[in-house]
Every structure is written in structure tokens, then in C-alpha cells.
């Protein structure tokens, strides 16, 4: 991490970083040139914060936590604290957060665990709204919107450009496919297919995420091919396994091939979760 060419105040921080006098920053923390730490923040010694990242008042960042560039972190977010897992024994685990994320009030992001891969990750350009929770060993992609009060249990993988509506609760080891949309207050207990709208209790795939795909630059031809596949898979009345095999053996678009492979892995997984041990 760039520490302003080594220009330091002797405490691991460059003289050009803005550190409010009411903040508590461990001397071993690495705060890059151009970062801003507001009043009453607490920053631990294992923390690295990139240039342009702003911590508003009352933010806590602990553990072995790396936060990239140009992130905006709102009051009372808590990042890098111990996982809520009884198996955790205080190991050398991490949180890694990318660039240009907006992390709003009271968001919590926990360290990874020794047996879960050791790291919790958040990619780039995400919006994490108030009071959402990212548990140990989760992996959040880039370009996602995680709405208010969303709960991610441990070991969840969220693909790129996913939208999780308010108060969604997701079971541990679930994979959420890219460009999917999950409706508010859904209870998600198995893998969520890419490109689709999923909602309910328990959540079920409903239709193609047309609005989301258009916003992300998908052509009408790509969307139509996915719609045809969804009709065949979910509405034909035929067993899904047979339909997936037919599609897999035919000429399909890359998007449909991805959807088919995802659903096949879900069918083969434990309790509908491909990554469930």
C-alpha cells in the first residue's frame, strides 16, 4: 500500500492522512496518503486503509483488515471483528475490501475462520445499506446492492451485480449467481440461479431479471434466449434434470450454458447448495 512515498509521522501513518484528534488509531495501522479518519473512530494495528477512503465518525475497524481506495464508510460500521462462530479460535484470519464501496451505518463485516478459508471478501463498487451483516468467510462480488437489514450467514458467495432487497436472510454455504435479484424478506436456503428474479419463503426462481439485465447492458437477444431457457426449465412440466441435459447437449448461448451449469451444480449439491460440505 502506498504510504505517500514513506513520508511518515513515525507511527505508520503518512503526514498527509487526515486523522481526527478524537480518533484512536493504533500506531501500527497503515493509513495511506489521502485517507480520512473521523472523530471517535477506532482503528487497530493490523488494519490497512487505502488512499481516498473515508471513515466517518464512530467507525470501528479491527483485526487483519485491508480496505482499498475511495471507500466511504458511515458511522458505527464495525469491520474486522471476530466471527460469530464457536469454532473460531482466534486464528490469523482476514477481511479484504476492495475499492469504491459505500458501507452505510451499522454494517458489520466479520473476519474469516480458520476452517472456512480464512478470509471474508468484498469486491469493488458495492453498496451495503444500513444494518446488513456479512458473516465470516463470505465472498461478495462487485457492483452489488445489499439492502437494509440483509443477513448473510457464513460461507456465502455472492456473484457480481447482484441486488438483495431489504431483510433478505440467506442460509450458510448458499451461492447467489451473478445478475440475480432477490425480493425483499425472502428466506434463501438453496443456491440462487444467475440472471433470475428469486423471492419468497422459501425463495424460488420466478422469472428472468429483465430490468437488471438491461441496466447492465444485456441485449434483447441475450435476454430472450434466457427467457426461452427459463420457460423450458421451470414451466414445461418436465423434470428439471432432463431439461438441463437437453439444453446442455444442444446449441445454447453462453448465458444459458452458465444458467444450466449452475442449476446442475445446485441439483448435485447437498440440500440444494453446491458448496455445502
N, C-alpha and C positions, 0 to 999 in steps of 0.2 A: 504494500500500500504506500502511495506517495505521501511522505511526511514533509512536504514543502522543501525538498532538497536538503533535508536534515536540519533545517533551522528549528531548533527545539528549545523549550524552556527548561530542559533538564529533567522533565517529568514525563517524557514520552509524547508530549503534545507540541505541535508547531506553534510559534508565537502568533500566527495569523488565524488560528482557530478561535472562534468566539465561544468562550466558556463563561457562563454567568457566575459571579462570585458566590451565589447561593446554591450552585450545583456541587455535588460530591462526586469527584472523578478520581478513580484510583490512579496513582502516578504511573502505573504500568500500562494503562489503557493507551491505545494508539488512535488518535483523533487526527484525521487528515486536514490539510490546509483547506479552508473554506467551509468546514463543518460548523454547526452551531448547536450548542448545548444550553438549554434554557434553565431557568431557576428551579431548584428543588429536584432536578434530575439526579439519579444515582447510576453511575457507570462503573462496572467492575474492571478488574485488572486484565481479564482475558478478552476484552472487547476491542474490536477494530471497527472504526466508523469512517466511511469514505467521504470524499470531498462533496460539498453541496448538500449533504444530509442534515436535516434539521430535526432536533428533538425539542418539542415544546415543553412547557413546564410539567414537572412531575412524572417524567418517563423513567422507567427502570430498565436497564439493560445489564444483564449479568452473564456469568458462565463464559464458555468459549464461543463467542458470538461475533460473526463477521457481518457487517451491514455495508452495502455498497454505496454508490454515488446517488445524490439527488433524491433521496427518500425524504418523505415528510411524515413524522411520527407524532401523533397527537397526545394530549395529556393523559396520563395514567395508563398508557400501554405498558405491558410488562413482557419483556423478551429475554429468553435465555435462562429462565429459572428451571429448577429441577422438574423432570417429567412426573406426571401423576400416575406412576406405575410402581407397584410394590416390589417389582423385580429390580428396579434401578438401585444400584449400589454405589452411586457417586462417581461413576467412571468418567473418563476423559472424552465426553461427547460434545456435540456442537449444534449450533444454529447457523445457517448461512442464508443471508437475504441478499438479493440482487440489487438492481438499480431502479430508480424512479417509481418506487412503490409508495402508495398512500396508506398509512396504517392509522386508523382512527382510534377514538377514545376507548380505553379499557380492553383493547385487543390483548390476548395472551398467546404467546408462541413459546412452546417448551423445547428444551434440549432433547436430542435423541437418546436412545438407550443402548446399553452395551450389546444386547442381543437383537436389536432391531436395525442394525446398520450404523448406528452411532451418530446420525445427523438428521436434523429437520431442515428442509429447504423451502425457500420461497423464491420464485424467479424474478422476472422484471415486469414493470408496468402493471402491477396488480392494485386493486382497490380492496382493502379489507375494512369493512364498516364496523361500527361500534359493537363491542362486546362479543365479537366472534372469537372462537378458540381453535388454535391449530396445535394439536397434540403431538407427542413425541413421534419421531420417525415419519412424519407426514412429508409429502413432496408436492408442493403447489407449483404448477407451471407458470407461464407468463400470460399477461393480458386477461387475467381472470377478474371477476367481480364476486366477492364473497360478502353477502349482505349481513345486515344486523342480526346478531344472536345465532349465527350459524355455528354448529358444533361439529368439529372434525375429530373423531376418535383417532387412536394411534394407528400408524402404518397405512394411512390412506394416500393414494396417488391421485392427484387432480391434473388432468391434461390442460393444454393451452386453451385460452379463450373460452373458458367455462363460466357460466353465470349460475350462482347458487342464490336463490331467493331467501327472504327472511325466515329465520327459525328452522331452517333445514337441519336435520340431525343425521349424520352418516356413521354407519357401523364401521368398526375397525377392519382393516385389510380390504376395504372396498376400493375399486378403481373407477374413476369417473372419466369417461372418454372426452376427447377434445371437442370443442364447439358444441357441447351439450348445454341444456338449460334444465335446471331442476326447480319446480314450482315451490312456492312458499309452504312451510310447515310440513314438508314431506319427510317420511321416515324411510331412509335408504338403507337397505340391508343386503343388497347384492350389487354387482357391478352395473354401472350406468353406461349405456352404449353411446359412442360418439355421434355427433350430428343431430341428436334427437331431443325432443322435449320429454322429460320424465317427471311424474308427480304422483302424489297420493300416499296412502298409508295402508299397506306398504307401497312404496313408489313403483310405478310401472311405466314403461315407454308408451307414449301416446301418439306422437307424430314427428315429422321432420321439423327441426328448429329453423324454419324458413326465415324468420326475421333475423335471427342471429347469424345465419349463414350469409344472407345478403349484406348485412353490416360488415362482414369480414371478407367481402369481395368474391363470394362464390357466384358463378354464372348460373343462369336459369337452367342450362343444360345439366350442370352438376347436381343442382337441387332436384330436378325432375328424375334423374337416374336414382337418386337416393329415395325419392318418394315411391318410385316403382318397386324398389327393393323392399322398402318397409311394408308396402301393401302385400307383397308376396310372403314376407316372413311372418308378419303379425296378424294378417287379416284373411289369409287364404283358407283357413281351417285345416291346413295340412300340418303335420308335426314339424316343429321348427328344425329339428335335426336334418330331416330330409330336404327341406327347402334350402338350408345352408349348404348342404352337399351339392345340390343342383347349381346354386349360384357360384359356388367355389370352382366347379368344373367348367363353367361357361365363361363367355367373354363379358367382363364387367369393368366398370370404371375403377380407378384406384380408390376412390372414396367408398364405393360399395364393397370392394375387396377388403378394405380396412374394417368396415362395419361387420362383414361376415366373419373375419378372423377374430374380432373382438367377441362377438356373440358365441362363437365356437369355444373360445377360451373360457368364457363365463359358464357355458354348459358343462365343460370338463372340470371346472373348479369345484372346490368344496363349498357347499351352501351357496353356490352362485357367485363365488368370489375367487377369481383366478389366482390371486396372490395369497389366499388363506393357507397357512401351513397345514 
